[in-house]
């Protein structure tokens, strides 16, 4: 076990006395003033980063290596403009047919529907309001948003 030297003991005593003196309340000083109200916390708002892509070639430079040119050619963005929207009826799948021949039932995306029935069906394309127009022996005719489609059972069964 190490023994403490007298210089270490003196240093420890001075440090402890300084700590006690700083934490002890002052007796000759003025009474402590209480704050009137808690101040609102200061919230720093960082500005959003803004990135600009130069329209001419050879202008963009790496901020960490200024001699290095990042953009060697101008990139033009082409957007495809089309008026055709994806068909929401394509998200419907006929899972099965059941019921009597006089009152058949069709299971579409896990929802059982009868002839002439309306139902809201959740699909990968979102929620669709589906109207079952007719049910035949191996298909169901449905209407979604004015578009009619005949759904068939899978042929590999």
C-alpha positions in Angstrom: 0.0 0.0 0.0 1.3 3.4 -0.9 1.9 6.0 1.8 0.8 9.5 1.4 3.6 12.1 1.4 3.2 15.2 3.4 3.1 17.4 0.3 0.2 15.3 -1.0 -1.6 15.7 2.3 -1.2 19.4 2.3 -2.4 19.7 -1.3 -5.5 17.6 -0.4 -6.2 19.8 2.7 -6.0 23.0 0.6 -8.3 21.6 -2.1 -10.9 20.5 0.5 -10.8 23.8 2.3 -11.3 25.7 -0.9 -14.2 23.5 -1.9 -15.9 23.9 1.5 -15.3 27.7 1.4 -16.9 28.1 -2.1 -19.9 26.0 -1.1 -20.5 27.7 2.3 -22.9 30.6 2.2 -21.3 34.0 2.8 -22.2 35.5 6.2 -21.3 39.2 5.6 -22.7 39.5 2.1 -26.1 40.8 1.1 -29.1 38.5 1.2 -29.6 36.4 -1.9 -32.1 37.9 -4.4 -34.7 35.5 -5.7 -35.5 35.6 -9.4 -38.8 37.2 -10.1 -39.9 34.6 -12.7 -38.2 31.8 -14.6 -37.0 33.0 -17.9 -38.2 31.3 -21.1 -35.7 28.8 -22.4 -33.7 30.0 -25.3 -34.3 27.9 -28.4 -31.8 28.1 -31.2 -33.2 27.6 -34.6 -30.7 26.3 -37.2 -31.4 27.6 -40.7 -32.2 25.0 -43.3 -29.3 24.0 -45.6 -29.6 25.4 -49.1 -27.9 23.6 -52.0 -27.6 25.1 -55.4 -26.5 23.1 -58.5 -24.7 25.3 -61.0 -26.2 25.4 -64.5 -22.7 25.5 -66.2 -20.2 22.7 -66.3 -17.0 22.8 -64.3 -18.3 25.2 -61.6 -19.2 22.9 -58.7 -16.3 22.2 -56.4 -15.8 19.8 -53.5 -15.8 21.9 -50.2 -13.2 19.7 -48.6 -10.9 19.6 -51.7 -11.4 22.9 -53.5 -9.2 22.0 -56.4 -11.4 19.0 -57.2 -14.3 19.7 -59.6 -17.4 17.7 -58.8 -19.7 18.4 -61.7 -18.1 17.8 -65.0 -21.2 18.2 -67.1 -24.6 19.8 -66.7 -27.3 17.4 -65.6 -30.7 18.1 -67.2 -33.7 16.6 -65.4 -36.4 15.3 -67.6 -39.8 14.6 -66.2 -42.2 12.3 -67.9 -45.5 14.0 -68.5 -48.4 11.6 -69.0 -52.1 12.0 -68.5 -52.7 8.3 -67.9 -53.2 7.6 -64.2 -52.6 4.1 -62.8 -55.6 1.9 -62.8 -56.9 1.3 -59.3 -58.9 -1.8 -60.5 -55.6 -3.5 -61.2 -55.1 -3.8 -57.4 -58.1 -6.0 -57.0 -57.7 -9.8 -56.9 -60.5 -12.3 -57.0 -59.6 -14.8 -54.3 -62.6 -17.1 -54.5 -66.2 -17.8 -55.4 -68.9 -19.4 -53.2 -72.5 -19.5 -52.4 -75.6 -20.9 -54.2 -76.0 -20.4 -57.9 -79.1 -18.2 -57.1 -77.1 -16.0 -54.7 -73.4 -16.3 -55.5 -70.6 -14.6 -53.4 -67.2 -13.4 -54.5 -64.2 -12.9 -52.3 -62.2 -9.8 -53.5 -59.0 -9.0 -51.6 -60.3 -10.8 -48.6 -63.7 -9.1 -48.6 -66.8 -11.2 -49.4 -69.4 -9.4 -51.6 -72.7 -10.3 -53.2 -74.2 -9.3 -56.5 -75.1 -5.5 -56.5 -73.2 -4.8 -53.2 -70.9 -1.9 -52.5 -67.9 -2.2 -50.2 -64.8 -0.3 -49.3 -61.8 -2.5 -49.9 -58.3 -1.8 -48.6 -55.6 -2.5 -51.3 -52.0 -1.6 -52.0 -53.4 1.3 -54.0 -55.3 2.6 -51.1 -59.0 2.3 -50.0 -61.3 1.7 -53.0 -65.1 1.9 -53.2 -66.0 -1.2 -55.2 -69.4 -2.1 -56.7 -69.9 -5.7 -57.5 -72.0 -5.7 -60.7 -72.3 -9.4 -61.5 -70.8 -12.8 -60.4 -70.5 -15.6 -62.9 -69.3 -19.2 -62.5 -65.6 -18.3 -62.7 -65.4 -14.5 -62.6 -66.8 -11.3 -61.0 -67.5 -8.0 -62.7 -66.7 -5.0 -60.5 -66.8 -1.3 -61.0 -64.4 1.2 -59.4 -64.7 4.9 -60.1 -66.7 4.3 -63.3 -64.3 1.7 -64.6 -65.6 -1.8 -65.1 -63.3 -4.8 -65.0 -63.9 -8.6 -65.0 -61.8 -10.3 -62.3 -61.0 -14.0 -63.0 -59.9 -16.7 -60.7 -56.3 -17.9 -61.1 -56.1 -20.7 -63.7 -53.4 -22.7 -61.9 -55.8 -24.2 -59.4 
